[in-house]
Amino acid sequence: MRTSGSLAFAASMVLLALGGSAGAQESGMSFFVSSVGSGKGADLGGLEGADKLCQTLAEKAGAGARTWRAYLSTQAEGGATAVNARDRIGTGPWQNAKGVVIAKDVADLHAANKISKETALTETGTPVNGRGDTPNTHDILTGSQPDGTAFPAGEDKTCGNWTKSGAEGAAMLGHHDRKGLDDSDAAKSWNASHLSRGGCSQEALKGTGGAGLLYCFAAK
């Protein structure tokens, strides 16, 4: 009986340790790829709707105490000024659900970051399908240039500032797995690989290897 009790106590201590480790990782998470999109293609309800999606997913994962922002830029139109993705995500450092730091600050994020299929995990710590997987969902919505700034007004590269879900418009996409059709810098870009083709609908995004997913960063 004493041996059985000792084993039970030891097992409970292991479970507590594992639970504490998981809790620490969750509370420290400050970056993830959304496990789902809006379900309406690139119509996210604007930046506000995109941020709400990130916040909701973070809350479900136990990291809702932070203020979450979607890594998205918008273009100047209708009298509104452009918004740069790099200016709305805080100062870093950022780490994934497993505690791996993907960038120490904004400059590092747009230079030598550690974003890859192995590190760009969802809010629950699971990998996101990439090139070679079925289905491939490596296209992540960004609407941004490689340095994280917005595109000039004119050609739509943000699906109407994240309000379109039809055949019109396009969105700049990044590859979270850093893989494409060739070995070019664009193919390996995490935030500015290519535009969506065929519009902004869910089907159009699926057609180039996406699912309307977002990069989410803790700004505070």
C-alpha positions, 0 to 999 in steps of 0.5 A: 500500500505504501509503495502504491501510494508513493507511486500515485504521489509521484505520478501526481507530481509529474502531472502538476509539473507538466501542467505548470510548464504548459501554463507558463508556455501559454502565458508567455506566448506572444506570437501565433498563426491563427488556427482559423480565418474569418471563413469569409475569405479576406473579409475580416471586418477590417483591422478591428475584426482581424484583431478581434479574431486574434484576441478571441483565439488567444483567450481560448488558449489561455493568453487573453490577458495580452492585447493581440493584433493581426499583422496586417497593413491597410492602404490609404483610401477614402481619406483614411491614412495607410496603416503599417503592419510593423507599427501595430504589433508592439516592440517584441520580443515574441515567442510561440506557444512552445516558448521559442523566440521568433524575433527579438524586436521589429527590426529583427522580425523584418530581417533575420527572424526565425519564422518557419514551419517548425516555429510558426505554430497556432495558438494551441501549439500545433503546426500549420500545413505547408507546401507538400501537405494536404491541404496546403495552407501556407499562404498567410494574409498580410497586405504588406511589403517585405519591410512591413509597411503598407503598399501605396494607394492604387492597386488593391493589395489588401482586399479593400482593407480586409472587407472584400470576399468576392472576385474583385481585389487581391491580397499580398500573402506570405509563406509561413513555411518559407517555401514556394515554387522556386528558391527566390526571395519572394518564394521564401518570404514570410510576409510578402510572397505573392498576391492572391489570384482570382479575388478575395473569396475563400475559394480564391485563397484556397486556390493558391494554398491558403485558408485566410489565416493570420499572423497574430502578435501580442502588442502589450 
